[in-house]
């Protein structure tokens, strides 16, 4: 990315285009800066002067940023501007800037619309919960892992069926890992390995049958 920006600069490319590339280079250090630039670029449509049909096309081909990441950046920046504009004034050193993942988690809960991009993932959460989430993201700078552990049970409560499905997936994954492990473990006899593999294969088949039945019940309920 640095070499690309240098080549563009030396070749007399559009300064705004060079600036966006350099912002992408600093993405991991300051996602807000890149998101701000992309939001402005979406509004100006200057990428059309560079031969791109839309912002997503430009980001994917020149910045190697996938459409999903682009939407995450723009929507998260919109959430900052709307719900925590003071964060945009932080330098990231004396006061920490929340991670993109944490702000994205917040934007999913509150719903955000910016520069023509609407976040359709809004959750129906009580105001007091959203206020608590806002403090956890912007004041406490909690990681997305901490946010999920703390707020998922409230924002995304799972049904008994979903819990059962998750349990079956875990059992299947454990059986698959054990099957793979015994085959590369030294000292075990072929007979012992064969017995374990046979049991694990039978277990996996049983679990898959249960998962299929559970999926059928879910489809019937939805219908």
MODELLER restraints for C-alpha pairs under 7 A, 6 or more apart:
rsr = mdl.restraints
at = mdl.atoms
rsr.add(forms.Gaussian(group=physical.xy_distance, feature=features.Distance(at['CA:1:A'], at['CA:21:A']), mean=6.82, stdev=0.5))
rsr.add(forms.Gaussian(group=physical.xy_distance, feature=features.Distance(at['CA:1:A'], at['CA:25:A']), mean=5.81, stdev=0.5))
rsr.add(forms.Gaussian(group=physical.xy_distance, feature=features.Distance(at['CA:2:A'], at['CA:22:A']), mean=6.91, stdev=0.5))
rsr.add(forms.Gaussian(group=physical.xy_distance, feature=features.Distance(at['CA:2:A'], at['CA:25:A']), mean=6.72, stdev=0.5))
rsr.add(forms.Gaussian(group=physical.xy_distance, feature=features.Distance(at['CA:5:A'], at['CA:18:A']), mean=5.57, stdev=0.5))
rsr.add(forms.Gaussian(group=physical.xy_distance, feature=features.Distance(at['CA:5:A'], at['CA:21:A']), mean=6.03, stdev=0.5))
rsr.add(forms.Gaussian(group=physical.xy_distance, feature=features.Distance(at['CA:5:A'], at['CA:22:A']), mean=6.35, stdev=0.5))
rsr.add(forms.Gaussian(group=physical.xy_distance, feature=features.Distance(at['CA:8:A'], at['CA:18:A']), mean=6.30, stdev=0.5))
rsr.add(forms.Gaussian(group=physical.xy_distance, feature=features.Distance(at['CA:9:A'], at['CA:18:A']), mean=6.48, stdev=0.5))
rsr.add(forms.Gaussian(group=physical.xy_distance, feature=features.Distance(at['CA:20:A'], at['CA:37:A']), mean=6.46, stdev=0.5))
rsr.add(forms.Gaussian(group=physical.xy_distance, feature=features.Distance(at['CA:21:A'], at['CA:63:A']), mean=6.63, stdev=0.5))
rsr.add(forms.Gaussian(group=physical.xy_distance, feature=features.Distance(at['CA:23:A'], at['CA:33:A']), mean=6.53, stdev=0.5))
rsr.add(forms.Gaussian(group=physical.xy_distance, feature=features.Distance(at['CA:23:A'], at['CA:34:A']), mean=5.01, stdev=0.5))
rsr.add(forms.Gaussian(group=physical.xy_distance, feature=features.Distance(at['CA:24:A'], at['CA:34:A']), mean=5.90, stdev=0.5))
rsr.add(forms.Gaussian(group=physical.xy_distance, feature=features.Distance(at['CA:24:A'], at['CA:63:A']), mean=6.67, stdev=0.5))
rsr.add(forms.Gaussian(group=physical.xy_distance, feature=features.Distance(at['CA:27:A'], at['CA:34:A']), mean=6.16, stdev=0.5))
rsr.add(forms.Gaussian(group=physical.xy_distance, feature=features.Distance(at['CA:31:A'], at['CA:100:A']), mean=6.70, stdev=0.5))
rsr.add(forms.Gaussian(group=physical.xy_distance, feature=features.Distance(at['CA:32:A'], at['CA:77:A']), mean=6.64, stdev=0.5))
rsr.add(forms.Gaussian(group=physical.xy_distance, feature=features.Distance(at['CA:35:A'], at['CA:73:A']), mean=5.22, stdev=0.5))
rsr.add(forms.Gaussian(group=physical.xy_distance, feature=features.Distance(at['CA:35:A'], at['CA:74:A']), mean=5.68, stdev=0.5))
rsr.add(forms.Gaussian(group=physical.xy_distance, feature=features.Distance(at['CA:35:A'], at['CA:77:A']), mean=6.00, stdev=0.5))
rsr.add(forms.Gaussian(group=physical.xy_distance, feature=features.Distance(at['CA:36:A'], at['CA:77:A']), mean=6.77, stdev=0.5))
rsr.add(forms.Gaussian(group=physical.xy_distance, feature=features.Distance(at['CA:39:A'], at['CA:74:A']), mean=5.93, stdev=0.5))
rsr.add(forms.Gaussian(group=physical.xy_distance, feature=features.Distance(at['CA:39:A'], at['CA:115:A']), mean=6.83, stdev=0.5))
rsr.add(forms.Gaussian(group=physical.xy_distance, feature=features.Distance(at['CA:42:A'], at['CA:55:A']), mean=6.24, stdev=0.5))
rsr.add(forms.Gaussian(group=physical.xy_distance, feature=features.Distance(at['CA:42:A'], at['CA:115:A']), mean=6.95, stdev=0.5))
rsr.add(forms.Gaussian(group=physical.xy_distance, feature=features.Distance(at['CA:43:A'], at['CA:115:A']), mean=6.44, stdev=0.5))
rsr.add(forms.Gaussian(group=physical.xy_distance, feature=features.Distance(at['CA:47:A'], at['CA:55:A']), mean=6.69, stdev=0.5))
rsr.add(forms.Gaussian(group=physical.xy_distance, feature=features.Distance(at['CA:47:A'], at['CA:58:A']), mean=6.79, stdev=0.5))
rsr.add(forms.Gaussian(group=physical.xy_distance, feature=features.Distance(at['CA:48:A'], at['CA:54:A']), mean=7.00, stdev=0.5))
rsr.add(forms.Gaussian(group=physical.xy_distance, feature=features.Distance(at['CA:52:A'], at['CA:58:A']), mean=5.60, stdev=0.5))
rsr.add(forms.Gaussian(group=physical.xy_distance, feature=features.Distance(at['CA:56:A'], at['CA:67:A']), mean=5.74, stdev=0.5))
rsr.add(forms.Gaussian(group=physical.xy_distance, feature=features.Distance(at['CA:59:A'], at['CA:65:A']), mean=5.23, stdev=0.5))
rsr.add(forms.Gaussian(group=physical.xy_distance, feature=features.Distance(at['CA:60:A'], at['CA:66:A']), mean=5.42, stdev=0.5))
rsr.add(forms.Gaussian(group=physical.xy_distance, feature=features.Distance(at['CA:72:A'], at['CA:104:A']), mean=6.37, stdev=0.5))
rsr.add(forms.Gaussian(group=physical.xy_distance, feature=features.Distance(at['CA:75:A'], at['CA:112:A']), mean=6.13, stdev=0.5))
rsr.add(forms.Gaussian(group=physical.xy_distance, feature=features.Distance(at['CA:75:A'], at['CA:113:A']), mean=6.76, stdev=0.5))
rsr.add(forms.Gaussian(group=physical.xy_distance, feature=features.Distance(at['CA:75:A'], at['CA:114:A']), mean=6.44, stdev=0.5))
rsr.add(forms.Gaussian(group=physical.xy_distance, feature=features.Distance(at['CA:75:A'], at['CA:119:A']), mean=6.86, stdev=0.5))
rsr.add(forms.Gaussian(group=physical.xy_distance, feature=features.Distance(at['CA:76:A'], at['CA:103:A']), mean=5.67, stdev=0.5))
rsr.add(forms.Gaussian(group=physical.xy_distance, feature=features.Distance(at['CA:76:A'], at['CA:104:A']), mean=5.23, stdev=0.5))
rsr.add(forms.Gaussian(group=physical.xy_distance, feature=features.Distance(at['CA:76:A'], at['CA:107:A']), mean=6.05, stdev=0.5))
rsr.add(forms.Gaussian(group=physical.xy_distance, feature=features.Distance(at['CA:78:A'], at['CA:112:A']), mean=6.45, stdev=0.5))
rsr.add(forms.Gaussian(group=physical.xy_distance, feature=features.Distance(at['CA:78:A'], at['CA:113:A']), mean=6.81, stdev=0.5))
rsr.add(forms.Gaussian(group=physical.xy_distance, feature=features.Distance(at['CA:78:A'], at['CA:114:A']), mean=5.46, stdev=0.5))
rsr.add(forms.Gaussian(group=physical.xy_distance, feature=features.Distance(at['CA:79:A'], at['CA:107:A']), mean=5.74, stdev=0.5))
rsr.add(forms.Gaussian(group=physical.xy_distance, feature=features.Distance(at['CA:79:A'], at['CA:112:A']), mean=5.85, stdev=0.5))
rsr.add(forms.Gaussian(group=physical.xy_distance, feature=features.Distance(at['CA:80:A'], at['CA:87:A']), mean=7.00, stdev=0.5))
rsr.add(forms.Gaussian(group=physical.xy_distance, feature=features.Distance(at['CA:87:A'], at['CA:97:A']), mean=6.69, stdev=0.5))
rsr.add(forms.Gaussian(group=physical.xy_distance, feature=features.Distance(at['CA:90:A'], at['CA:97:A']), mean=6.78, stdev=0.5))
rsr.add(forms.Gaussian(group=physical.xy_distance, feature=features.Distance(at['CA:98:A'], at['CA:137:A']), mean=6.48, stdev=0.5))
rsr.add(forms.Gaussian(group=physical.xy_distance, feature=features.Distance(at['CA:98:A'], at['CA:138:A']), mean=6.26, stdev=0.5))
rsr.add(forms.Gaussian(group=physical.xy_distance, feature=features.Distance(at['CA:98:A'], at['CA:141:A']), mean=5.44, stdev=0.5))
rsr.add(forms.Gaussian(group=physical.xy_distance, feature=features.Distance(at['CA:101:A'], at['CA:144:A']), mean=6.00, stdev=0.5))
rsr.add(forms.Gaussian(group=physical.xy_distance, feature=features.Distance(at['CA:102:A'], at['CA:137:A']), mean=6.30, stdev=0.5))
rsr.add(forms.Gaussian(group=physical.xy_distance, feature=features.Distance(at['CA:102:A'], at['CA:143:A']), mean=6.10, stdev=0.5))
rsr.add(forms.Gaussian(group=physical.xy_distance, feature=features.Distance(at['CA:102:A'], at['CA:144:A']), mean=4.72, stdev=0.5))
rsr.add(forms.Gaussian(group=physical.xy_distance, feature=features.Distance(at['CA:103:A'], at['CA:137:A']), mean=6.77, stdev=0.5))
rsr.add(forms.Gaussian(group=physical.xy_distance, feature=features.Distance(at['CA:108:A'], at['CA:121:A']), mean=5.37, stdev=0.5))
rsr.add(forms.Gaussian(group=physical.xy_distance, feature=features.Distance(at['CA:108:A'], at['CA:122:A']), mean=5.18, stdev=0.5))
rsr.add(forms.Gaussian(group=physical.xy_distance, feature=features.Distance(at['CA:108:A'], at['CA:123:A']), mean=6.76, stdev=0.5))
rsr.add(forms.Gaussian(group=physical.xy_distance, feature=features.Distance(at['CA:109:A'], at['CA:122:A']), mean=5.11, stdev=0.5))
rsr.add(forms.Gaussian(group=physical.xy_distance, feature=features.Distance(at['CA:109:A'], at['CA:123:A']), mean=4.83, stdev=0.5))
rsr.add(forms.Gaussian(group=physical.xy_distance, feature=features.Distance(at['CA:110:A'], at['CA:122:A']), mean=5.62, stdev=0.5))
rsr.add(forms.Gaussian(group=physical.xy_distance, feature=features.Distance(at['CA:110:A'], at['CA:123:A']), mean=6.65, stdev=0.5))
rsr.add(forms.Gaussian(group=physical.xy_distance, feature=features.Distance(at['CA:111:A'], at['CA:119:A']), mean=5.54, stdev=0.5))
rsr.add(forms.Gaussian(group=physical.xy_distance, feature=features.Distance(at['CA:111:A'], at['CA:120:A']), mean=6.86, stdev=0.5))
rsr.add(forms.Gaussian(group=physical.xy_distance, feature=features.Distance(at['CA:111:A'], at['CA:121:A']), mean=6.57, stdev=0.5))
rsr.add(forms.Gaussian(group=physical.xy_distance, feature=features.Distance(at['CA:111:A'], at['CA:122:A']), mean=4.41, stdev=0.5))
rsr.add(forms.Gaussian(group=physical.xy_distance, feature=features.Distance(at['CA:112:A'], at['CA:118:A']), mean=6.12, stdev=0.5))
rsr.add(forms.Gaussian(group=physical.xy_distance, feature=features.Distance(at['CA:112:A'], at['CA:119:A']), mean=5.30, stdev=0.5))
rsr.add(forms.Gaussian(group=physical.xy_distance, feature=features.Distance(at['CA:113:A'], at['CA:119:A']), mean=6.04, stdev=0.5))
rsr.add(forms.Gaussian(group=physical.xy_distance, feature=features.Distance(at['CA:123:A'], at['CA:155:A']), mean=6.87, stdev=0.5))
rsr.add(forms.Gaussian(group=physical.xy_distance, feature=features.Distance(at['CA:125:A'], at['CA:155:A']), mean=6.25, stdev=0.5))
rsr.add(forms.Gaussian(group=physical.xy_distance, feature=features.Distance(at['CA:136:A'], at['CA:142:A']), mean=5.72, stdev=0.5))
rsr.add(forms.Gaussian(group=physical.xy_distance, feature=features.Distance(at['CA:165:A'], at['CA:211:A']), mean=6.75, stdev=0.5))
rsr.add(forms.Gaussian(group=physical.xy_distance, feature=features.Distance(at['CA:168:A'], at['CA:207:A']), mean=6.30, stdev=0.5))
rsr.add(forms.Gaussian(group=physical.xy_distance, feature=features.Distance(at['CA:168:A'], at['CA:211:A']), mean=6.95, stdev=0.5))
rsr.add(forms.Gaussian(group=physical.xy_distance, feature=features.Distance(at['CA:172:A'], at['CA:204:A']), mean=5.68, stdev=0.5))
rsr.add(forms.Gaussian(group=physical.xy_distance, feature=features.Distance(at['CA:172:A'], at['CA:207:A']), mean=6.54, stdev=0.5))
rsr.add(forms.Gaussian(group=physical.xy_distance, feature=features.Distance(at['CA:175:A'], at['CA:200:A']), mean=5.66, stdev=0.5))
rsr.add(forms.Gaussian(group=physical.xy_distance, feature=features.Distance(at['CA:175:A'], at['CA:204:A']), mean=6.74, stdev=0.5))
rsr.add(forms.Gaussian(group=physical.xy_distance, feature=features.Distance(at['CA:179:A'], at['CA:197:A']), mean=5.72, stdev=0.5))
rsr.add(forms.Gaussian(group=physical.xy_distance, feature=features.Distance(at['CA:179:A'], at['CA:200:A']), mean=6.53, stdev=0.5))
rsr.add(forms.Gaussian(group=physical.xy_distance, feature=features.Distance(at['CA:182:A'], at['CA:193:A']), mean=6.16, stdev=0.5))
rsr.add(forms.Gaussian(group=physical.xy_distance, feature=features.Distance(at['CA:183:A'], at['CA:193:A']), mean=6.60, stdev=0.5))
